[in-house]
């Protein structure tokens, strides 16, 4: 049996299309979370496929991509879905939508990230947009996983996650 300190926290990242930002966040947290977190992603209106520039970038970072897929957030509101500890929206549209009721009252936050899938232009511009989103999410996720989660109540955790979401990319 796992003690509280060994407990694995389930995190759902939401976006409208679930093709870029939420997929990046899922992969980054699963990679960086040291087994303390299990990340998922979903969308309110899933695109049906993962952005190829996101897959390319994650592969270059040595992260597994075979299991990544664009899926509807309804999968996580089902009775047999993982119990969620955190639900984080990464796009402004999903943050404004009426979300399903998540069992267990997870801590929620919004981390607005520009959509690399919406970038028009040549492949280099699209790669740069995916890299920028990756960098911003990596920074926020690093801060998230360093929080003393077991020592904070839900309101304090929500405040901390909201503060992380307000960080600006300093590398522009």
N, C-alpha and C positions, 0 to 999 in steps of 0.2 A: 504494500500500500504506500502511496506517495504521501509525503508530508506536505504541508502548505508551501514550504520552501521549494519543494520539487514539483509542485503542481505545474501543469502545462496550461497556458492561457490561450484560448481560441480568439483569433482576431479576424474580423471580416472587413475587407476594404471594398467600398462601393463606388461605382461610377455609372454613368448612364449606359455606355456601350460595352464596358468590361473588355476592352481590347488593348489598352495601353497603360494608363496610370494605375488602375487597381491591380492589373496583372503584374506590373513592375513592383508594386508594394508587396504583393503576395510573395513573389520570388525573393525579394530582398529580405523580408522578415524571416521567411523560412530558412534562408541561408545564414543570416546574421544572428538569429535569435538563440543560438546555442542550445536548441532543444527545449528551451523554456516557453516557446511560443509555437503555435501552429496557425499559420495564416491561410486565409481563403480570400477569394475575390468573386464579385458578382456584379451584375448590372440590372438596372430597371428595364432597359430595352437593349439587351445584348446584341452586339454586332454580328455574332456568330463565328467570328474568327479573331485570332490574336494578331495585332499589328506586326508585320514582318520585320520592321526596324527594331521593335522591342525584343522580338525573339533573337534577332542577330546580336543585339547589345548584351542581352542576358547570357547568351552562349559565349560571347567574348569574355564575360566576367566569370566564366566557369560555373554558371548556375544551371541546374537542370531545367529543361523547357518542355520535355515530352508530355508531362501531365497538365501543362497550362492550357486552359480552354476558356472561351467566352461563355458565360452561363447566366441564367436569370436568378435574381435574388430570392425568388420564391423557393428555391431549393433549400434555403437556410431558414425558412419559416415553417418547414415541415416538422411533424412530430419526431421523426428519426434523425433530424439534422443535428450537427454538433452544438452543444450548449455554448453560446457566444459570451465571451467576457468583455469584448470591445467591438464596436462597430464604428468605423472611420470612413467618412465620405471624402473622396479626393477630387471631386469635381463639383462646381457650383450648382449645376443643374440637378444632380442627384441629391445634394444637400437641401434643395428646395422642394423636393418631391415628398409625397406622403409615403413613408417606408412601411413595410409590413411590421406587425408587432413581433418583436424578437423575444422569444421565451427567455426568462431569467433576468430581464432588465439589464442588459449590458451597458457599460459606460460608452457614451457616444461622443464623437468629436468630428470636426470638419477641418480638413487640411486641403485647401484649394491649390491645385497644381494645374498649370496650363496644359492643354491637351496636345500631345505630340501627334496624335492621329488626325488632328484638324489642320495641321500645317500643310499649306500648298507650296509647291515648288519642286525643285530637283531633289534627288535622293540625299544629297549632302545636307540640305536644309532639314530634311526629315530625320536624318541621323542625329544632327545637332539638337533638334527638339527632343528626341528620345533621350539623349545623353543628359540634357538639362533636367528633364523630369526625373531621371534616374538619380542624378546628383542631389536634387532637392529632397526626394523621398529617402535616399540613403541617410542624409543628415538628420531628418526628422525621426526616422526609425532608430538611428543610433541613440538619439536623446530618449526616445520612448523606452527602449530596452534597458537604459541605464536608470530608469525610475525605480524607486523602492516600492514596487507595486503592493507587496504584502503589508507594508506599513502605512499605506494611504487609504483613506475612505473613498467612496465613490465620488463624492463632490470634489475632493481634492484632486483625484485622478482626472476628472473631467476638466478642471481648471488647468492642470498641467498639460493635458493633451491639447486643449484649446490654445494655450500659449505656444506650444510647439507648432501648431497649425498656422500661427501668425508670423512665423519666421520668414524672412525674405532671403532669397538667394543672393549671397554676397559676391559671387564670382562673375558678375555680369560685366 
